[in-house]
Structure formats: C-alpha cells, structure tokens
Amino acid sequence: MINGQVSHWWQQVGAPVPRPELPGDLTADVAIVGAGYTGLWAAYYLKQARPELRVVVIEQRHVGYGASGRNGGWLTNAITGGREQYVPSHGRDAAERFQRAMNETVDEVIRVSTAEGIDADIQKGGEFNVAYTPAQEARIRSFAASEQQWAHTDLELLEASAATEKINVAHTRAAVWHPHCARIQPAKLAAGLADAVERLGVEIYERTRAVEIAPHRVRTTHGTVSADIVVRATEGFTANLAGLHRLWLPMNSSLIATEPLSSEVWDELNWSQGETLGDFAHVYMYAQRTADDRIAIGGRGVPYKFGSKTDTDGQTPAVTVETLSEIMHRFFPATRGAEIDHVWSGVLGVPRDWAATVGLDRQTGLAWAGGYVGTGVTATNLAGRTLTDLILERDTELAGLPWVNHRVRKWEPEPLRWIATKGLYAAYGIADRTELAGRAKTSPIAHLADVVTGRH
C-alpha cells in the first residue's frame, strides 16, 4: 500500500515534468499565485479573452499539487454552504441564478475538456446520496422536499428499492439523485489544463513559493513579480501567506483507493453509470468508481492540524485508513477482501461562514477566489470565468452573482480554533455513532455543532 506521495491520481499519471522556477524579478499584466484549478482556469479564460496579456502563474510545488490533484473527483453543482444563505442579502432570484450558473459550469468543464483534448476520465452520471439510518432518512426526506422547491436542482427522491437498483448500498432506506455531476480523474484535468494554458502563452513557474502578496506585487522565494492585478488562488495553503493566517482554515481530507475490483463485485454493487456517491452522515463520505474499476472513497480523517499547518506529501494515519475502510465495507460488504492500494490526504480552505468567495479590489489590484470547502472542482471554473469578467471590467451576469466580493470575519486565534475544530468533529462523530446504533432523530449534539461551526 502506498501512503502519501501526493495522491493516487498523480501516481496513476506520473508526476508532471518539472517546469522552470521563476528566473528573478519580472513584470506581468496579471500574476496568479497557485497553479491549481482556480489559477489555471483564471489564466485560461483571461488569455482566451485577451491574448495580448502577459499572464504569469506562480506555484510552490507543481501544477495540481494541492487539492486540485488530490480531491475525490466530484464535478458537481453544489454551492458551498448552500444557496439559501444568499436569500436574505440578495433575494431568491439571485440564489436561483447562482444555482443555474453552477449547473452550467459542470457542462462548461466538460466542454473545455473536450475542446482542449483533455482526457480526464469524465463520465456524467449525476450525484447519488444515500441514507442508511432512521435519522439520515429523516434528514434526506426533509432535504429532498426543500430542494424540490427550487427551480434548478432537478433532484429526485428514491425509495429503497429504486435506490439499490442504482447503487446497491447495504441497508439503504432512501436516496436522492440529481443529474448535474460527473466523475473525473482530478490530476488528469489539472495536467491537461496546465498544458492548455501554456499553449495559449501563459507562463507557469513551479518550485517558487509566494511569501507575501501585496498590492500589485508578489514576493516569492525566487524574486518579485509586479503586476497590475494579483490573483490569490491558494485555497487550503492561504494560511501560509503573511497576514492571512486566520483567513481560511486548512481542513484536512483523506482518501483511500482500492485495487481494481472484479466484474463479479461490480455486478453486485450495480454501480455502473459514473455516479458519485455520498451519504447523509454528519461526518460525511464521498466516493467514485474510477475509470479503472477501483473505489476511491474519502472523508475527513484528522480534520485539522494545530496552528493551521498544511499537509504536504499526503501521509495519512492508519486510523483514518481503518475508518474509511470500515465505511466502504459497511456500504459494500463484497469489498471486504479488497486490498487498499493507496491512501493520501490534502487540505481545503474553509471560511468562517463556510461560504466560498471570488472578488477583486480594483484599488489595490488584489483579486482572490476560494474557500470552496470541498466543492471546488466545479466552483473553480466558475471562479476563473468570474475573475476574468471582474479583471476585464465586464458587466456580466457572472460578475453579479451573490458570492462576488463576499467578505467574512477571520477564524479565532489558537488554541481556540484547534479546540473548537477538534471538539466539533468529535461531536459529529458521536452523533453519527448514536444514529448508527438506532437513534431515530438527528442528535442534538449535531444540531449544536452546526450552530457553532456556522454551517447552519
């Protein structure tokens, strides 16, 4: 079993050929910090719109080294923190427009991948979430009723028999499915997108760490880049930048990938249309059937490291591997004999109110996008297009979406955020265990944790 080494996705395709380091001080029209999905999508659309711009991307390791090359491969339409949060401030129509934009973004990623010849194992099979305890069933039915009041969710509630015909999860009580999601191979998308932006003339400098982002400049370990616009696209690594230690909390997430499973196992699981798979636990899981017939399944693992330390190589504790394996075996008893080939971890960015944001301060030339809390495979593309509109001062529908220029207070200082995060995820774990033991209603411990985290 391989532990760490960035991710199974990168092991599968091989680490990218190293690109040059920043050669020293230089000047650009737009400097982008971070060569993950956000930075690469922003560079792609900027050069598509204005080929004459000099766009420079700075990356501390290699393209797709962070969450973009480690995630679960869910290209889905979820709005970070839920669309309902925008109704009081922007109105229901704005929230509806946001949801429609996310639906369309799923198809936009697929369109660009096809146009640019990026084979990222994309299969659009929708998103499937299952309930397997009485409390989860109550939550999923309430969720379905709420979602079906919105215009662009296209969500179906599936009773147990219909749900197991789609994916045969043991002890299924009910499930929901919607069509706006595709399975992808994350590293293939990151590598292909990097090649595409370079063909457009974007300069990518790797092994160059940004030390400080300031108005119209980025100070790095290899020189300073001066630019009219500086885009911060650092997601879970934002806490490492000077002055931004408490902006977004770097939340840890972990995955395991099995060996390729036999056709007999897949016949029993009946999981064949590229659906992504999740559940309605409080400490939720996420999974996909990979193009080479593995199960890749993820969850929170050890959610936070003291002092906002960020994961680098992806080393994962044995207890996390055991926990994720137990979830997989509970879902699919036929996998009990399967070997785990690879385990890895990475960080994602969590704002204090769990709401992603994209914006530009025209006076300082500082732009940003991130805080996706796990929805970034899709949201990064929308952010890249929105950043392009903001930078080029285009008055578009995307530039008017409710997440644009959203601001939020910082996280509490240590040790408060470590104590809070550790305690809250322990509370969610206790709630899940009591519900697995038969508790019929959502644990009040989970309700309290939701209030404290700002998730509700």
Secondary structure, 3 states (H helix, E strand, C coil): CEECCCCHHHHHHCCCCCCCCCCCCEEEEEEEECCCHHHHHHHHHHHHHCCCCCEEEECCCCCCCCHHHCCCCEEECCCCCCHHHHHHHHCHHHHHHHHHHHHHHHHHHHHHHHHCCCCCCCECCCEEEEECCHHHHHHHHHHHHHHCCCCCCCCEEEEHHHHHHHCCCCCCCEEEEECCEEECCHHHHHHHHHHHHHHCCCEEECCCCEEEEECCEEEECCEEEEEEEEEECCHHHHHHCCCCCCCCEEEEEEEEEECCCCHHHHHHHCCCCCCEEEECCCCCCEEEECCCCCEEEEECCCCCCHHHCCCCCCCCCHHHHHHHHHHHHHHCHHHCCCCEEEEEEEEEEECCCCCCEEEEECCCCEEEEECCCCCHHHHHHHHHHHHHHHHCCCCCCHHHCCCECCCCCCCCCCCHHHHHHHHHHHHHHHHHHHHHCCCCCCCHHHHHHHHHHCCC
